[in-house]
Amino acid sequence: MARRPRRSPKAILVAALSSFGLVAAAAGHAASGGHLPPGGVYTCAWIAGHPADAAAASVSCDSQPPPIVPDGSGTSLARRNSLLPDSMEVCGSLPAGGGKVGKGVWAWTPEYHYSNYWDIGIATAAPYYTWYIQKVDGTNVYNQTVTDSAIHSHFLASNYYRGGAQNHSSTAASWGICYINPG
């Protein structure tokens, strides 16, 4: 039996943004017991007044991501098996709990993932942000400031990482993010 050709990570991210990202992320956040801030936009003022909900949503106003919350919204990233049965590509959205982040707010994947590739693309609004790939010890091993709406990617040595982004625009934003588990 012939195998389907492997889709590029860019094609997978575009499909994830259009068919999966925000819907499943919001469901995961609701299932974890958290709630979105007014208007669905995480701001530093809201985060300061709701630290537990902010940690559950993996958003912060500090460059260090919130700690991993046990039983958090682990459903925010889902394997794209419907697109690629043999793929180890996993995609989701930032913020992981749905909604958007305001200016200066960071959003992070709620877990660390064994990976060697990450990509990110703007899902809504503001194409002015910095995205990060961070090791478990808190070291940012990669960052890139972005001022366009293209999908950006980075390969790195296999290890456990989490992805994140900080919005620099005065317009609220969210992103689609993917990683590859090399097996």
VENWO-V769549 format. One record per run of one state. SS is the DSSP state (helix for helix, strand for strand, loop for the rest). FROM is the first residue (numbers start at 1). LEN is the number of residues. Records with the same first field share a line. If there is no record, write none. Layout:
# VENWO-V769549
SS = FROM-LEN / FROM-LEN
This chain:
# VENWO-V769549
loop = 1-8 / 20-1 / 32-6 / 43-1 / 50-1 / 57-2 / 61-16 / 80-9 / 95-5 / 102-4 / 109-4 / 126-3 / 136-4 / 147-5 / 168-5 / 181-3
helix = 9-11 / 21-11 / 38-3 / 44-6 / 51-6
strand = 41-2 / 59-2 / 77-3 / 89-6 / 100-2 / 106-3 / 113-13 / 129-7 / 140-7 / 152-16 / 173-8
